[in-house]
Amino acid sequence: MPMPHHTALLTAAAASLVLALGPALAETEPTDATGTRVIAVINGRNVTGADFGTFVSTRVGQNVSPANLNQQQLNILQDEFINRELVYQDAVAKGVDKNPEVVIAIENQRHNIIAGYVLRQVVSTPLPDRALQDAYKALASKPVKEYRASHIMVKTETEADDLIKNLKQGGDFAALAREKSLDPTAQNGGELGWLPADQIAQPIRDALGGLRTGSFSATPVQTQFGWHVLKLEETRILPPPDFEAVKDELSQHLRNENIAKYINHLRQNSKIEIRK
């Protein structure tokens, strides 16, 4: 039985295969032992619509619309499918499927496919509206603080100390930034624009959090890029986004959480031995 996302693609692709292979390979429309329609026979092996549909879906991707595949593309896919089947049959006849490396690779793929199928089921489980609303309330309860700041970045702490002394004596921050800063923002007088607090490096966030609007840092701030002298221009609290604007993001977050919970449950209830 083909997977649901294969159905439309399978119909067009399988029909194309039947027409192209001709009466020599598919004079009738028999079914195999499971009742799946046989669309072709290659060296005595039945090819079902599910076989070809899965091949096409894997080959072009599940997100490709069947309507975007023209007859020429389907013909190319059917040729690839037939060629693959012929090579496969020849390899099996030569015993390649018994090669230890091949056996391990097949088993590995089997594990991937089965595990992937289960994870897709976990992800596709409908999310309760209550869960989405609760996730939104949690998001909305954490206001986002932003800082509009400027900085001057130099190589050494001594240089930064000298800049602070200059500023205390009435030096112009923007002019000093254009003259001394090693950061590309120097051309804009060191302006960094609005910065969400949770996306700023910890040392800079801590320093900005201790400044009054319009003031500059009394001591240099070090990051991996150098030494900074900071100036806080203003702060603001952003209102929470509308529910509809973040609904998809929240859904993805909750689905990821469901996968993590599922795997964590398995790990907690399993015996795992790591041998070295």
C-alpha positions as CSV (number, residue, x, y, z in Angstrom):
1,M,0.0,0.0,0.0
2,P,1.7,3.3,-1.0
3,M,2.3,6.0,1.6
4,P,-0.3,8.8,1.5
5,H,2.2,11.4,0.2
6,H,3.0,9.1,-2.7
7,T,-0.6,8.7,-4.0
8,A,-0.9,11.5,-6.5
9,L,2.7,11.1,-7.8
10,L,2.2,7.4,-7.9
11,T,-0.8,7.6,-10.1
12,A,0.9,9.7,-12.8
13,A,4.2,8.0,-12.6
14,A,2.8,4.4,-12.6
15,A,0.5,5.2,-15.5
16,S,3.4,6.6,-17.5
17,L,5.5,3.5,-16.8
18,V,2.7,1.2,-18.0
19,L,2.3,3.1,-21.2
20,A,6.0,3.4,-21.9
21,L,6.9,-0.2,-21.1
22,G,4.2,-1.5,-23.5
23,P,2.3,-4.7,-23.8
24,A,5.5,-6.8,-23.8
25,L,5.9,-6.1,-20.0
26,A,2.5,-5.2,-18.9
27,E,-0.3,-6.6,-21.0
28,T,-2.7,-6.9,-18.1
29,E,-3.1,-5.3,-14.7
30,P,-2.6,-8.2,-12.2
31,T,-2.0,-7.8,-8.5
32,D,0.7,-9.3,-6.4
33,A,0.2,-11.5,-3.3
34,T,-0.7,-8.4,-1.2
35,G,-3.3,-7.1,-3.7
36,T,-1.1,-4.2,-4.9
37,R,-1.5,-3.5,-8.6
38,V,1.4,-4.9,-10.7
39,I,2.3,-2.3,-13.4
40,A,5.2,-4.1,-15.0
41,V,7.2,-7.3,-15.0
42,I,11.0,-7.2,-15.4
43,N,12.7,-10.6,-15.9
44,G,9.9,-12.2,-14.1
45,R,9.8,-9.8,-11.1
46,N,6.6,-7.9,-10.5
47,V,6.9,-4.2,-10.3
48,T,4.0,-2.6,-8.3
49,G,2.8,0.9,-8.3
50,A,4.1,1.2,-4.7
51,D,7.5,0.2,-5.9
52,F,7.7,2.9,-8.5
53,G,6.0,5.5,-6.5
54,T,8.5,5.1,-3.6
55,F,11.3,5.3,-6.1
56,V,10.0,8.5,-7.7
57,S,9.3,10.1,-4.3
58,T,12.9,9.2,-3.1
59,R,14.4,10.4,-6.3
60,V,12.8,13.8,-6.7
61,G,11.9,14.5,-3.1
62,Q,8.5,14.4,-1.2
63,N,8.0,18.1,-1.5
64,V,8.0,18.1,-5.3
65,S,4.5,18.5,-6.7
66,P,3.4,15.8,-9.2
67,A,2.0,18.6,-11.3
68,N,5.6,19.9,-11.8
69,L,6.7,16.6,-13.4
70,N,6.1,16.5,-17.2
71,Q,6.1,13.4,-19.4
72,Q,9.7,13.7,-20.3
73,Q,10.8,13.8,-16.7
74,L,8.6,10.7,-15.9
75,N,10.2,8.9,-18.9
76,I,13.6,9.7,-17.5
77,L,12.6,8.4,-14.1
78,Q,11.1,5.2,-15.5
79,D,14.4,4.5,-17.4
80,E,16.4,5.1,-14.2
81,F,14.0,2.7,-12.4
82,I,14.4,0.0,-15.0
83,N,18.2,0.4,-15.1
84,R,18.4,0.2,-11.4
85,E,16.3,-2.9,-11.3
86,L,18.4,-4.6,-14.0
87,V,21.6,-3.8,-12.2
88,Y,20.1,-5.0,-8.9
89,Q,19.0,-8.3,-10.4
90,D,22.4,-8.9,-12.0
91,A,24.1,-8.1,-8.7
92,V,21.9,-10.5,-6.7
93,A,22.6,-13.2,-9.3
94,K,26.3,-12.7,-8.7
95,G,25.8,-12.9,-4.9
96,V,26.7,-9.3,-4.2
97,D,23.9,-9.2,-1.7
98,K,25.8,-11.7,0.4
99,N,28.9,-9.5,0.7
100,P,29.4,-8.7,4.4
101,E,29.8,-5.0,3.7
102,V,26.6,-4.9,1.7
103,V,24.7,-6.9,4.4
104,I,25.8,-4.4,7.0
105,A,24.8,-1.4,4.8
106,I,21.4,-2.9,4.1
107,E,20.8,-3.5,7.8
108,N,21.8,0.0,8.6
109,Q,19.4,1.4,6.0
110,R,16.7,-0.8,7.4
111,H,17.2,0.7,10.8
112,N,17.2,4.2,9.4
113,I,14.0,3.7,7.5
114,I,12.1,2.1,10.3
115,A,13.3,4.6,12.9
116,G,12.6,7.5,10.5
117,Y,9.1,6.2,10.0
118,V,8.4,6.1,13.7
119,L,9.8,9.6,14.2
120,R,7.6,11.0,11.4
121,Q,4.6,9.5,13.2
122,V,5.7,11.3,16.4
123,V,6.1,14.6,14.5
124,S,2.8,14.2,12.6
125,T,0.7,13.7,15.7
126,P,-1.7,16.6,15.9
127,L,-0.9,19.1,18.6
128,P,-3.7,20.1,21.0
129,D,-4.8,23.7,20.7
130,R,-4.2,24.0,24.5
131,A,-0.5,23.0,24.1
132,L,-0.1,25.8,21.5
133,Q,-1.9,28.3,23.6
134,D,0.2,27.4,26.6
135,A,3.4,27.7,24.6
136,Y,2.3,31.1,23.4
137,K,1.5,32.3,26.9
138,A,5.0,31.2,28.0
139,L,6.5,33.2,25.1
140,A,4.4,36.3,25.8
141,S,5.3,36.2,29.5
142,K,8.9,36.8,28.7
143,P,9.2,40.3,27.3
144,V,12.1,40.9,24.9
145,K,14.4,43.7,26.0
146,E,16.5,45.5,23.3
147,Y,19.4,47.9,23.6
148,R,20.4,50.5,21.1
149,A,24.1,50.9,21.6
150,S,27.3,52.1,20.2
151,H,30.9,50.8,20.7
152,I,34.5,51.4,20.0
153,M,36.6,48.2,19.6
154,V,40.4,48.2,20.0
155,K,43.1,45.6,20.4
156,T,44.3,46.2,24.0
157,E,42.9,47.1,27.4
158,T,45.3,50.0,27.6
159,E,43.9,51.5,24.4
160,A,40.3,51.1,25.8
161,D,41.3,52.7,29.1
162,D,42.8,55.7,27.2
163,L,39.5,56.1,25.2
164,I,37.5,56.1,28.5
165,K,39.8,58.8,29.9
166,N,39.2,60.8,26.7
167,L,35.4,60.4,27.0
168,K,35.5,61.5,30.7
169,Q,37.3,64.6,29.6
170,G,34.5,65.4,27.2
171,G,35.6,63.5,24.1
172,D,33.0,62.8,21.4
173,F,32.1,59.1,21.3
174,A,31.1,59.0,17.6
175,A,34.3,60.8,16.5
176,L,36.5,58.6,18.6
177,A,34.8,55.5,17.1
178,R,35.4,56.7,13.6
179,E,39.0,57.4,14.4
180,K,40.0,54.4,16.6
181,S,37.5,51.5,16.3
182,L,38.6,48.4,14.5
183,D,35.0,47.3,13.9
184,P,33.2,48.0,10.6
185,T,30.7,50.1,12.5
186,A,33.4,52.7,12.9
187,Q,32.2,54.5,9.8
188,N,28.8,54.9,11.5
189,G,30.3,56.3,14.7
190,G,30.2,52.9,16.3
191,E,26.5,52.5,16.2
192,L,25.3,48.9,16.6
193,G,21.6,49.6,16.2
194,W,19.0,47.7,18.2
195,L,20.2,44.5,19.8
196,P,17.9,41.8,21.4
197,A,19.3,41.2,24.9
198,D,19.3,37.4,24.4
199,Q,21.4,37.6,21.3
200,I,24.2,39.7,22.7
201,A,27.5,38.2,24.0
202,Q,27.3,37.9,27.8
203,P,30.0,40.4,28.7
204,I,28.4,43.1,26.6
205,R,24.9,42.3,27.8
206,D,26.0,42.6,31.4
207,A,27.8,45.9,30.8
208,L,24.9,47.4,28.9
209,G,22.5,46.3,31.7
210,G,24.5,48.3,34.2
211,L,24.5,51.6,32.2
212,R,22.1,54.5,32.2
213,T,20.7,55.9,29.0
214,G,23.4,58.1,27.4
215,S,26.3,56.9,29.5
216,F,29.3,54.9,28.5
217,S,31.1,52.0,30.2
218,A,33.5,53.0,33.0
219,T,35.8,50.0,32.4
220,P,36.7,48.2,29.2
221,V,34.7,45.1,28.2
222,Q,36.5,42.1,26.7
223,T,35.2,39.7,24.1
224,Q,36.8,37.3,21.7
225,F,37.1,40.1,19.2
226,G,38.9,42.6,21.3
227,W,38.3,45.3,24.0
228,H,35.2,47.4,23.8
229,V,34.0,50.8,25.2
230,L,30.2,50.8,25.2
231,K,27.6,53.5,25.1
232,L,24.0,52.9,25.8
233,E,21.7,55.1,23.6
234,E,18.3,53.8,24.7
235,T,16.4,50.6,25.7
236,R,13.0,49.3,24.9
237,I,10.7,46.4,25.6
238,L,9.1,44.7,22.6
239,P,5.5,43.7,22.8
240,P,4.9,39.9,22.2
241,P,4.2,38.9,18.6
242,D,0.7,38.0,17.5
243,F,-0.2,34.3,18.1
244,E,-0.7,33.7,14.3
245,A,2.7,35.2,13.5
246,V,4.5,32.6,15.7
247,K,2.1,29.7,15.5
248,D,4.2,27.7,13.0
249,E,7.4,28.3,15.0
250,L,5.7,27.2,18.2
251,S,4.3,24.1,16.5
252,Q,7.8,23.2,15.3
253,H,9.2,23.8,18.7
254,L,6.6,21.5,20.4
255,R,7.1,18.8,17.8
256,N,10.9,18.9,18.5
257,E,10.1,18.6,22.2
258,N,7.8,15.6,21.5
259,I,10.7,13.9,19.7
260,A,13.1,14.7,22.5
261,K,10.6,13.4,25.1
262,Y,10.0,10.2,23.2
263,I,13.7,9.5,22.8
264,N,14.4,10.4,26.4
265,H,11.7,8.0,27.5
266,L,13.3,5.2,25.5
267,R,16.8,5.9,26.9
268,Q,15.5,6.0,30.5
269,N,13.7,2.6,30.0
270,S,16.6,0.9,28.2
271,K,19.8,-0.8,29.2
272,I,22.7,0.7,27.3
273,E,26.2,-0.6,27.7
274,I,29.1,1.3,26.1
275,R,32.1,-0.9,25.7
276,K,35.6,0.4,24.9
